[in-house]
């Protein structure tokens, strides 16, 4: 035991020290909404084969989004502007010129057989029919090669990846995987080349990108003549540096742009939230965190104070992980941290409440032993809730893009940091304090020697919340019907991110503060406008659809603030959360829910997994319905809040189901509804304390955070209330109803009867 405590202490010290070093030496990148970034305007050039300018621009936008994700830029913004322009905003890009070059290149990858060396580069003479389809290009070393017609194109490539192989000596190379049709063509092409003797130019295969040979390796001698490389994969080598290999893989994965594009503008833009909103949000977060810390200390005394220190370590670890990974922190990312803070608080509350149970019921005589038992008993609930959330975060990151992917990154980092904070840092501090002699003499100082107000009231009550579970399901059904009626009657006010709108750019003689302009536009009848500055004399306003009268009002409002004002651009813009991004987000969310269902079914039973996921869907519909009734916009901020609520809802249900599972292991003869009653009442102190801590942070954001953060905090407060309710009064009754309708397992009734006969005379069945 002493040795394991020392290992935990050394681990906590090492992680904290490393995080502190990274925090002091590596700055974190802020997103467009918090800091601004680089704006690049690209213009598509339709060709004779692509006369549809708007359609080609939309297809080009989706290809560019894939390239930007490969660049490692989190939270980019891409919008179609007019028929043939694409507005790209990249936060935290160090070399915007290089980014513009990569985005604008029309990558046309072709694979050719080599027939021989040639005297000069250039197109083959048309006078010789056998050479009519050949051309001569210089290879990497400058020697001219005569190439045959293309055997494969970029359409045959499934994917490419830059890798480093230190064992074979190949160094940096690009592995290219072909699809089904490309696999056959690649085998045939390499099979013909393998029939030539080593050293013969015709044994080489040329890979041409944008009319330039990037690699022309010889087919390895181990390849059989006529058979070729049949695995559907190859390695492009050529003494690549790390950057060259990554850029080549990026271009190959990005695919060919439908039409050529040209960079027509490039500049630096300011944040979309504005300095005042950022400052207000920071103060709200500080005040809310301080109130939560005071609440935890008031409830758990010394252990609460140590938990606050562990939460500070959580913040340090999370920040350092973001900085080390080069992630971009934006408002959706902050949403992930809000959820992770709640889970970090929840983990500490779970441990302390289990320790209180052990101590107040006399099963453990000392605070140290009660604390050890609390960590042991709470581990399964902490692990299951965090693993469930990590599954969702991983799938959102791997399958989605844009702000949804950024949410997955920060949520995953936050959950891992919260587990380290609660299970390592808190445990080291708490066990060290509990073993001190002055603490053993005054156990009431620990906060573990008393049951707490909530637990005392619960223990005195004779509540049976699951006596009639169908009544709770009827209440949930009525709430769903009310939410659905709000969506049907009031409709959904989709934000400019989903619908697109209008972009107007002005030059002014006086600098205009974006926050002041945003407030003035709201008073003029144009709420929720996105205002960005560029330099001292340029201002961009992005809104939803505007009438001519409203557009004139926007111009007059900007003119009153900036003096002489000229309108530089006035264009319709497409949604930044385009069809493909939304489709990917829905697919990622569906995959995350399925994975969570499978995990919960494996860890508990399928009925508990089904009930938890159904409660999650219930919470999402209710949140959308409430926003519909309130007339609030469903924008990127709401999307971040919705994802946060989904994560919190699953976490809450897992805690209740974990206690039901524990009670069922001890007593399989008691009916499941009675066990559910006991589980709900035993976990109620944790539910109240965790909810109160999270509500303090969110209330501060709602009151002090400004217009943007107010809607965000309101959505989370609604989600917190709905999620807490549904975990007890939707998920649990639904699980009981499913269990009642499920035929009993073979032998289950016999087992229950046998256990009942084994009871001692006079022993009663516990009913909570």
Rosetta blueprint (number, residue, H / E / L):
1 X L
2 X H
3 X H
4 X H
5 X H
6 X H
7 X H
8 X H
9 X H
10 X H
11 X H
12 X H
13 X H
14 X H
15 X H
16 X H
17 X H
18 X H
19 X H
20 X H
21 X H
22 X H
23 X H
24 X H
25 X H
26 X L
27 X L
28 X L
29 X E
30 X E
31 X L
32 X L
33 X L
34 X L
35 X L
36 X L
37 X E
38 X E
39 X E
40 X E
41 X E
42 X E
43 X E
44 X E
45 X E
46 X L
47 X L
48 X L
49 X L
50 X L
51 X L
52 X L
53 X H
54 X H
55 X H
56 X H
57 X H
58 X H
59 X H
60 X H
61 X H
62 X H
63 X H
64 X H
65 X H
66 X H
67 X H
68 X H
69 X H
70 X H
71 X H
72 X L
73 X L
74 X L
75 X L
76 X L
77 X E
78 X E
79 X E
80 X E
81 X E
82 X L
83 X L
84 X L
85 X E
86 X E
87 X E
88 X E
89 X E
90 X E
91 X L
92 X L
93 X L
94 X L
95 X L
96 X H
97 X H
98 X H
99 X H
100 X H
101 X H
102 X H
103 X H
104 X H
105 X L
106 X L
107 X L
108 X L
109 X E
110 X E
111 X E
112 X E
113 X E
114 X E
115 X E
116 X E
117 X E
118 X L
119 X L
120 X L
121 X L
122 X E
123 X E
124 X L
125 X L
126 X L
127 X L
128 X L
129 X H
130 X H
131 X H
132 X L
133 X L
134 X L
135 X E
136 X E
137 X E
138 X E
139 X L
140 X L
141 X L
142 X L
143 X L
144 X E
145 X E
146 X E
147 X E
148 X E
149 X E
150 X E
151 X E
152 X E
153 X E
154 X H
155 X H
156 X H
157 X E
158 X E
159 X E
160 X E
161 X E
162 X E
163 X E
164 X E
165 X E
166 X L
167 X L
168 X L
169 X L
170 X L
171 X E
172 X E
173 X E
174 X E
175 X E
176 X E
177 X E
178 X E
179 X L
180 X H
181 X H
182 X H
183 X H
184 X H
185 X H
186 X H
187 X H
188 X H
189 X H
190 X H
191 X H
192 X H
193 X H
194 X L
195 X L
196 X L
197 X L
198 X L
199 X L
200 X L
201 X H
202 X H
203 X H
204 X E
205 X E
206 X E
207 X E
208 X E
209 X E
210 X L
211 X L
212 X E
213 X E
214 X E
215 X E
216 X L
217 X L
218 X E
219 X L
220 X L
221 X L
222 X L
223 X L
224 X L
225 X L
226 X L
227 X L
228 X L
229 X L
230 X L
231 X L
232 X L
233 X E
234 X E
235 X E
236 X E
237 X E
238 X E
239 X E
240 X E
241 X L
242 X H
243 X H
244 X H
245 X H
246 X H
247 X H
248 X H
249 X H
250 X H
251 X H
252 X H
253 X H
254 X H
255 X L
256 X L
257 X L
258 X L
259 X L
260 X E
261 X E
262 X E
263 X E
264 X E
265 X E
266 X E
267 X E
268 X E
269 X E
270 X L
271 X L
272 X L
273 X L
274 X L
275 X H
276 X H
277 X H
278 X H
279 X H
280 X H
281 X H
282 X H
283 X H
284 X H
285 X H
286 X H
287 X H
288 X H
289 X H
290 X H
291 X H
292 X H
293 X H
294 X H
295 X H
296 X H
297 X H
298 X H
299 X H
300 X H
301 X H
302 X H
303 X H
304 X H
305 X H
306 X H
307 X H
308 X H
309 X H
310 X H
311 X H
312 X H
313 X H
314 X H
315 X H
316 X H
317 X H
318 X H
319 X H
320 X H
321 X H
322 X H
323 X H
324 X H
325 X H
326 X L
327 X L
328 X E
329 X E
330 X L
331 X H
332 X H
333 X H
334 X H
335 X H
336 X H
337 X H
338 X H
339 X H
340 X H
341 X H
342 X H
343 X H
344 X H
345 X H
346 X H
347 X H
348 X H
349 X H
350 X H
351 X H
352 X H
353 X H
354 X H
355 X H
356 X H
357 X H
358 X H
359 X H
360 X H
361 X L
362 X L
363 X L
364 X L
365 X L
366 X L
367 X H
368 X H
369 X H
370 X H
371 X H
372 X H
373 X H
374 X H
375 X H
376 X H
377 X H
378 X H
379 X H
380 X H
381 X H
382 X H
383 X H
384 X H
385 X H
386 X H
387 X H
388 X H
389 X H
390 X H
391 X H
392 X H
393 X H
394 X H
395 X H
396 X H
397 X H
398 X H
399 X H
400 X L
401 X L
402 X H
403 X H
404 X H
405 X H
406 X H
407 X H
408 X H
409 X H
410 X H
411 X H
412 X H
413 X H
414 X H
415 X H
416 X H
417 X H
418 X H
419 X H
420 X H
421 X H
422 X H
423 X H
424 X H
425 X H
426 X H
427 X H
428 X H
429 X H
430 X H
431 X H
432 X H
433 X H
434 X H
435 X L
436 X L
437 X H
438 X H
439 X H
440 X H
441 X H
442 X L
443 X H
444 X H
445 X H
446 X H
447 X L
448 X L
449 X L
450 X L
451 X L
452 X L
453 X H
454 X H
455 X H
456 X H
457 X H
458 X H
459 X H
460 X H
461 X L
462 X L
463 X L
464 X L
465 X L
466 X L
467 X L
468 X L
469 X H
470 X H
471 X H
472 X H
473 X H
474 X H
475 X H
476 X H
477 X H
478 X H
479 X H
480 X H
481 X H
482 X H
483 X H
484 X H
485 X H
486 X H
487 X H
488 X H
489 X H
490 X H
491 X L
492 X L
493 X E
494 X E
495 X L
496 X H
497 X H
498 X H
499 X H
500 X L
501 X E
502 X E
503 X E
504 X E
505 X E
506 X E
507 X E
508 X E
509 X L
510 X L
511 X L
512 X L
513 X L
514 X H
515 X H
516 X H
517 X H
518 X H
519 X H
520 X H
521 X H
522 X H
523 X H
524 X L
525 X L
526 X L
527 X L
528 X L
529 X L
530 X E
531 X E
532 X E
533 X E
534 X E
535 X L
536 X L
537 X L
538 X E
539 X E
540 X E
541 X E
542 X E
543 X E
544 X L
545 X L
546 X L
547 X L
548 X H
549 X H
550 X H
551 X H
552 X H
553 X H
554 X H
555 X H
556 X H
557 X H
558 X H
559 X H
560 X H
561 X H
562 X H
563 X L
564 X L
565 X E
566 X E
567 X E
568 X E
569 X E
570 X E
571 X E
572 X E
573 X E
574 X L
575 X L
576 X L
577 X L
578 X L
579 X H
580 X H
581 X H
582 X H
583 X H
584 X H
585 X H
586 X H
587 X H
588 X H
589 X H
590 X H
591 X H
592 X H
593 X H
594 X H
595 X H
596 X H
597 X H
598 X H
599 X H
600 X H
601 X H
602 X H
603 X H
604 X L
605 X L
606 X H
607 X H
608 X H
609 X H
610 X H
611 X H
612 X H
613 X H
614 X H
615 X H
616 X H
617 X H
618 X H
619 X H
620 X H
621 X H
622 X H
623 X H
624 X H
625 X H
626 X H
627 X H
628 X H
629 X H
630 X H
631 X L
632 X L
633 X E
634 X E
635 X L
636 X H
637 X H
638 X H
639 X H
640 X H
641 X H
642 X H
643 X H
644 X H
645 X H
646 X H
647 X H
648 X H
649 X H
650 X H
651 X H
652 X H
653 X H
654 X H
655 X H
656 X H
657 X H
658 X H
659 X H
660 X H
661 X H
662 X H
663 X H
664 X H
665 X H
666 X H
667 X L
668 X L
669 X L
670 X L
671 X L
672 X H
673 X H
674 X H
675 X H
676 X H
677 X H
678 X H
679 X H
680 X H
681 X H
682 X H
683 X H
684 X H
685 X H
686 X H
687 X H
688 X H
689 X H
690 X H
691 X H
692 X H
693 X H
694 X H
695 X H
696 X H
697 X H
698 X H
699 X H
700 X H
701 X H
702 X H
703 X H
704 X H
705 X L
706 X H
707 X H
708 X H
709 X H
710 X H
711 X H
712 X H
713 X H
714 X H
715 X H
716 X H
717 X H
718 X H
719 X H
720 X H
721 X H
722 X H
723 X H
724 X H
725 X H
726 X H
727 X H
728 X H
729 X H
730 X L
731 X H
732 X H
733 X H
734 X H
735 X H
736 X H
737 X H
738 X H
739 X H
740 X H
741 X H
742 X L
743 X L
744 X L
745 X L
746 X L
747 X L
748 X H
749 X H
750 X H
751 X H
752 X H
753 X H
754 X H
755 X H
756 X H
757 X H
758 X L
759 X L
760 X L
761 X L
762 X L
763 X L
764 X L
765 X L
766 X L
767 X L
768 X L
